[in-house]
């Protein structure tokens, strides 16, 4: 009898095992890409614009020495500049107050991540790394990374920098441009990093470096508007574009900034601001 019961239980267990194995595994969840359900859910969870509207301020992070994009005026101690005027007008049209917040340029992404600032709007160059880590608006202005030298310098090309010392601002697009040009970088005797470009240019004047790798926009303004004794080498290191940088995924705020910039381009306000700083309309948003 005991043997019969044991065989009966074994049969039941065997059938149960077969039944369990015959069940189909649940189908894997299909990942949705642009336009799919997950994209829609992500957009619904994006409160970046509402966050700005609710707190009533729009905090722009900048390097306060980046003339003429955003810098501290020596006479008034106020932060002024082309980008500041653009951001201020955009903030006014959004119904919020602009706050210009100087930051350590080498910690821009950290400042964004911790919400100490709402965006980076200060001659912020588009790069592949920044595309991966941030949300960027469409470009509003062209620029290039160039060599800036003293007027009597014999440096007239990138090749002429072989065995020479280059200065650059740490964490800048100029530093990225050097890293991205292996041939140019390997030809240099040394690279000296500075906290800001004004200090780098002072060292160039005293002969501690042979050239400064920097934004041509800033260099051109210093030469033409401020009478600084420098020269921009014709051969550029890298063409680039300026955009506004936001936290990754902040699409609604990006769209709102672009909307305001396009409105400013349409009604002539952007051209007015550009002519104030550059004498002509150098913007590219239509």
C-alpha positions as CSV (number, residue, x, y, z in Angstrom):
1,X,0.0,0.0,0.0
2,X,2.8,2.4,0.9
3,X,4.5,1.6,-2.3
4,X,1.4,2.3,-4.3
5,X,0.9,5.7,-2.6
6,X,4.6,6.6,-3.3
7,X,4.1,5.8,-7.0
8,X,0.9,7.7,-7.2
9,X,2.5,10.8,-5.7
10,X,5.5,10.5,-8.0
11,X,3.1,10.4,-11.0
12,X,1.3,13.6,-9.8
13,X,4.6,15.4,-9.3
14,X,5.8,14.4,-12.8
15,X,2.6,15.7,-14.4
16,X,2.8,18.9,-12.5
17,X,6.4,19.4,-13.7
18,X,5.3,18.9,-17.3
19,X,2.5,21.3,-17.0
20,X,4.8,24.0,-15.5
21,X,7.4,23.5,-18.2
22,X,4.8,23.9,-20.9
23,X,3.8,27.4,-19.9
24,X,5.0,30.1,-22.2
25,X,7.5,32.7,-20.9
26,X,6.1,36.2,-20.9
27,X,7.0,38.1,-24.0
28,X,9.8,40.7,-23.5
29,X,8.6,44.3,-23.2
30,X,9.2,46.1,-26.4
31,X,11.4,49.2,-26.0
32,X,9.9,52.3,-27.5
33,X,12.0,54.9,-29.3
34,X,11.1,58.3,-30.4
35,X,7.4,58.8,-30.7
36,X,6.7,55.7,-28.7
37,X,4.9,55.2,-25.3
38,X,8.1,55.6,-23.3
39,X,9.0,58.8,-25.1
40,X,5.5,60.2,-24.4
41,X,5.8,59.2,-20.7
42,X,9.2,60.9,-20.5
43,X,7.8,64.0,-22.0
44,X,4.9,64.0,-19.5
45,X,7.4,63.7,-16.7
46,X,9.4,66.6,-18.0
47,X,8.6,69.6,-15.7
48,X,11.6,71.6,-16.6
49,X,9.6,74.6,-18.0
50,X,7.0,74.5,-15.2
51,X,9.9,74.4,-12.6
52,X,11.2,77.7,-14.0
53,X,7.7,79.3,-14.1
54,X,6.9,78.2,-10.6
55,X,10.0,79.6,-9.0
56,X,9.9,82.8,-11.1
57,X,13.6,82.9,-11.8
58,X,15.8,81.7,-14.6
59,X,19.4,81.2,-13.3
60,X,22.0,81.4,-16.1
61,X,25.5,80.0,-15.3
62,X,28.4,81.8,-16.9
63,X,32.2,82.5,-16.8
64,X,32.1,86.1,-15.7
65,X,35.3,86.9,-17.6
66,X,34.0,85.7,-21.0
67,X,33.9,89.0,-22.9
68,X,31.6,89.9,-24.7
69,X,29.2,87.0,-24.1
70,X,28.8,87.5,-20.4
71,X,31.2,89.3,-18.1
72,X,31.5,91.6,-15.1
73,X,31.7,95.3,-16.0
74,X,34.7,96.9,-14.2
75,X,32.9,100.2,-13.7
76,X,29.5,99.1,-12.5
77,X,30.4,95.6,-11.2
78,X,27.3,94.4,-13.1
79,X,27.3,91.3,-15.3
80,X,26.6,92.3,-18.8
81,X,27.2,90.9,-22.3
82,X,25.6,89.7,-25.5
83,X,24.4,86.4,-24.1
84,X,23.2,88.2,-20.9
85,X,21.0,90.5,-23.1
86,X,19.6,87.6,-25.0
87,X,18.9,85.6,-21.9
88,X,17.4,88.6,-20.2
89,X,15.0,89.2,-23.1
90,X,14.1,85.5,-23.2
91,X,13.4,85.5,-19.5
92,X,11.2,88.6,-19.7
93,X,9.1,87.0,-22.5
94,X,8.8,83.9,-20.3
95,X,7.5,86.0,-17.4
96,X,10.4,85.3,-15.1
97,X,13.4,87.1,-13.7
98,X,16.9,86.5,-15.0
99,X,19.6,85.7,-12.4
100,X,23.2,85.7,-13.8
101,X,25.3,83.2,-11.7
102,X,29.1,83.1,-12.1
103,X,30.4,79.5,-11.9
104,X,33.6,77.5,-12.1
105,X,33.7,76.7,-15.8
106,X,35.4,73.3,-15.1
107,X,32.3,72.3,-13.1
108,X,29.6,73.4,-15.4
109,X,27.8,70.0,-15.6
110,X,28.0,69.6,-11.9
111,X,26.4,73.0,-11.3
112,X,23.6,72.0,-13.6
113,X,23.1,68.6,-12.0
114,X,22.8,70.0,-8.5
115,X,20.3,72.7,-9.8
116,X,22.5,75.6,-8.7
117,X,21.9,76.9,-12.2
118,X,19.1,76.3,-14.8
119,X,21.2,76.5,-17.9
120,X,24.6,77.4,-19.3
121,X,24.3,80.4,-21.6
122,X,27.7,81.9,-22.1
123,X,29.4,81.2,-25.5
124,X,28.7,77.5,-24.8
125,X,30.1,75.5,-27.7
126,X,28.4,72.4,-29.1
127,X,30.6,69.2,-28.9
128,X,29.9,65.5,-29.1
129,X,30.5,65.0,-25.3
130,X,28.1,67.8,-24.5
131,X,25.5,66.3,-26.9
132,X,25.7,63.0,-24.9
133,X,25.6,64.6,-21.4
134,X,23.3,67.6,-21.9
135,X,20.3,68.8,-23.8
136,X,21.3,71.6,-26.2
137,X,19.3,74.1,-28.0
138,X,19.7,74.6,-31.7
139,X,22.8,76.9,-32.4
140,X,22.2,80.6,-32.4
141,X,25.7,81.8,-33.4
142,X,28.8,80.6,-35.2
143,X,32.3,80.7,-33.8
144,X,35.7,79.1,-34.2
145,X,38.6,78.1,-32.0
146,X,41.7,79.9,-33.1
147,X,45.3,80.8,-32.2
148,X,45.7,84.2,-30.7
149,X,49.3,85.6,-30.7
150,X,51.1,88.9,-30.2
151,X,51.2,91.2,-33.2
152,X,54.9,90.6,-34.0
153,X,54.7,86.8,-33.5
154,X,56.1,84.7,-36.3
155,X,53.3,82.1,-35.8
156,X,51.0,82.2,-38.8
157,X,49.7,78.6,-38.9
158,X,49.1,75.6,-36.6
159,X,52.3,74.0,-37.9
160,X,54.3,77.0,-36.6
161,X,53.3,76.0,-33.1
162,X,55.6,73.0,-33.2
163,X,57.9,73.1,-30.1
164,X,55.9,76.1,-28.7
165,X,53.8,76.6,-25.5
166,X,50.1,77.1,-25.8
167,X,47.8,78.6,-23.2
168,X,44.1,77.6,-22.8
169,X,41.3,77.9,-20.3
170,X,40.7,74.6,-18.4
171,X,37.5,72.8,-19.2
172,X,36.9,75.1,-22.3
173,X,36.1,74.2,-25.9
174,X,39.6,75.4,-26.7
175,X,41.0,72.6,-24.4
176,X,38.7,70.1,-26.1
177,X,39.9,71.3,-29.5
178,X,43.5,70.7,-28.6
179,X,42.7,67.2,-27.3
180,X,40.8,66.5,-30.5
181,X,43.7,67.4,-32.8
182,X,46.3,64.8,-31.9
183,X,48.9,66.0,-34.5
184,X,48.7,69.6,-33.2
185,X,48.7,68.6,-29.5
186,X,51.7,66.3,-30.0
187,X,53.7,69.0,-31.7
188,X,53.4,71.4,-28.7
189,X,56.2,71.7,-26.2
190,X,53.7,72.3,-23.4
191,X,50.1,73.3,-22.6
192,X,49.4,75.6,-19.8
193,X,45.8,75.7,-18.4
194,X,44.3,78.8,-16.8
195,X,41.2,79.5,-14.8
196,X,40.1,82.1,-17.4
197,X,41.1,83.5,-20.7
198,X,42.0,87.0,-19.4
199,X,44.7,85.5,-17.3
200,X,45.9,83.4,-20.2
201,X,46.1,86.5,-22.4
202,X,48.1,88.4,-19.7
203,X,50.6,85.5,-19.7
204,X,50.8,85.7,-23.5
205,X,51.6,89.4,-23.2
206,X,54.5,88.7,-20.8
207,X,55.9,86.0,-23.1
208,X,55.2,83.0,-20.8
209,X,53.3,81.3,-23.7
210,X,53.5,81.6,-27.4
211,X,49.8,81.5,-28.2
212,X,46.4,81.1,-26.6
213,X,43.9,78.7,-28.0
214,X,40.5,80.3,-27.5
215,X,37.2,81.5,-29.0
216,X,37.8,83.8,-31.9
217,X,34.6,85.7,-30.9
218,X,36.1,86.8,-27.6
219,X,39.5,87.6,-29.2
220,X,38.0,89.6,-32.0
221,X,36.0,91.7,-29.6
222,X,39.0,92.4,-27.3
223,X,41.0,93.5,-30.4
224,X,38.5,95.6,-32.2
225,X,36.4,97.0,-29.3
226,X,39.0,97.1,-26.4
227,X,42.1,97.9,-28.4
228,X,44.0,94.9,-27.1
229,X,47.3,94.2,-28.9
230,X,46.7,90.7,-30.3
231,X,46.4,89.0,-33.6
232,X,44.2,86.1,-34.6
233,X,46.0,83.5,-36.8
234,X,44.1,82.9,-40.0
235,X,44.2,79.0,-39.9
236,X,41.5,78.0,-37.4
237,X,41.8,75.0,-35.1
238,X,38.1,74.1,-35.1
239,X,34.8,75.7,-36.4
240,X,32.0,75.5,-33.9
241,X,28.6,76.8,-32.9
242,X,27.1,78.3,-29.7
243,X,24.0,76.9,-28.0
244,X,22.3,77.0,-24.6
245,X,23.1,73.9,-22.4
246,X,20.4,72.3,-20.2
247,X,20.1,69.2,-18.0
248,X,19.7,66.0,-20.0
249,X,16.0,65.5,-20.9
250,X,14.8,69.0,-20.3
251,X,13.1,69.2,-23.7
252,X,10.2,71.5,-22.7
253,X,12.5,74.2,-21.4
254,X,14.7,73.8,-24.5
255,X,11.7,74.2,-26.7
256,X,10.6,77.3,-24.8
257,X,14.0,79.0,-25.1
258,X,14.1,78.2,-28.9
259,X,10.6,79.6,-29.2
260,X,11.6,82.9,-27.6
261,X,14.8,83.1,-29.6
262,X,12.9,82.6,-32.9
263,X,10.4,85.3,-31.8
264,X,13.3,87.7,-31.1
265,X,14.8,86.9,-34.5
266,X,11.4,87.5,-36.1
267,X,10.7,90.8,-34.5
268,X,14.2,92.2,-34.8
269,X,15.2,92.2,-31.2
270,X,18.0,89.6,-31.7
271,X,19.5,91.7,-34.5
272,X,19.3,94.8,-32.3
273,X,21.2,93.1,-29.5
274,X,23.8,91.7,-31.9
275,X,24.5,95.1,-33.4
276,X,24.9,96.6,-30.0
277,X,27.8,94.2,-29.2
278,X,29.3,93.3,-32.6
279,X,28.2,96.1,-34.9
280,X,26.3,93.7,-37.1
281,X,23.9,90.8,-36.9
282,X,26.1,87.7,-36.3
283,X,23.2,85.4,-35.2
284,X,21.9,82.4,-37.3
285,X,18.4,81.8,-35.9
286,X,15.7,82.6,-38.4
